[in-house]
Amino acid sequence: MKNNTYKRITTNSLNEMKQKNEKITMLTSYDYTMAKIIDDSGIDVILVGDSASNVMAGHETTLPITLDQMIYHASSVVRAVKRSLVVVDLPFGTYQGNSKEALNSSIKIMKESGAHAVKMEGGSEISESIQRILTAGIPVMGHLGLTPQSIYKFGTYTVRAKQKEEANKLISDAKHLESIGCFALVLEKVPSTLAKKVSKTVSVPVIGIGAGKDVDGQVLVTHDMIGMTKEFNPRFLRRYLDLDNQISNAVKNYIADVKNQDFPNSNEQY
């Protein structure tokens, strides 16, 4: 169902949705055509994710994508969007351990792409970077739980914060990110009971991916959700289409029609 309550989604709109117990919807996009379809369909938030590194460029991890590449994808998305809030991932190496670089990276994204906010992975350890970005008036979305940019530190993509110590740190980090001014949080691949607790503990919206239903919204990678990817099959993923097969069949039909001289026919030429 298309949601027409808000003509334009802002960070404030998301806050209101949480207060009204209205679930927030979020999907990824990396190009104009897909972003236009998703925005026209009524999605609340479009994430220009560093998952573009995997989905668009074929890298094994999110680490290789550069700031300029993220700006290219974000610019393409922004040109298509009329309603959604566009959030852009700060890529690996553009904010960790250097708050001045974090600010410069964020300003570059906002100025050159026209996006509305940035997203960053990590808790208290990136606090200084977040605060510096916020001083420039740039909204920041936090990201806790499984943080793919730290894959080599964790060594695995399995569920995070199952142990009490890590769960307590996650709750503490969530409170901290809220207190310094993040407008929302993404929780990735954490136990649903913990995600529910975090959502009730903080007043900002909590958007889950593999974090159960008791959070304030959900996000998926669009290419996974519409079945363009086959290899990725986590428990949290629901495929709403099987585009891999549908596109493949269309291409095979096209090839056959060209080979058989059935395309173009007399109505398809000048």
Secondary structure as UniProt FT lines:
FT   HELIX           11..19
FT   TURN            20..21
FT   STRAND          24..28
FT   HELIX           32..41
FT   STRAND          45..48
FT   TURN            50..51
FT   HELIX           52..55
FT   TURN            56..57
FT   TURN            63..64
FT   HELIX           67..78
FT   TURN            79..80
FT   STRAND          85..89
FT   TURN            92..93
FT   TURN            96..97
FT   HELIX           99..113
FT   STRAND          117..122
FT   HELIX           124..126
FT   HELIX           127..135
FT   TURN            136..137
FT   STRAND          140..145
FT   HELIX           148..150
FT   HELIX           151..154
FT   HELIX           164..180
FT   STRAND          184..188
FT   HELIX           192..201
FT   STRAND          206..209
FT   STRAND          217..220
FT   HELIX           222..225
FT   TURN            226..227
FT   TURN            235..236
FT   HELIX           243..259
FT   TURN            260..261
FT   HELIX           266..268
//
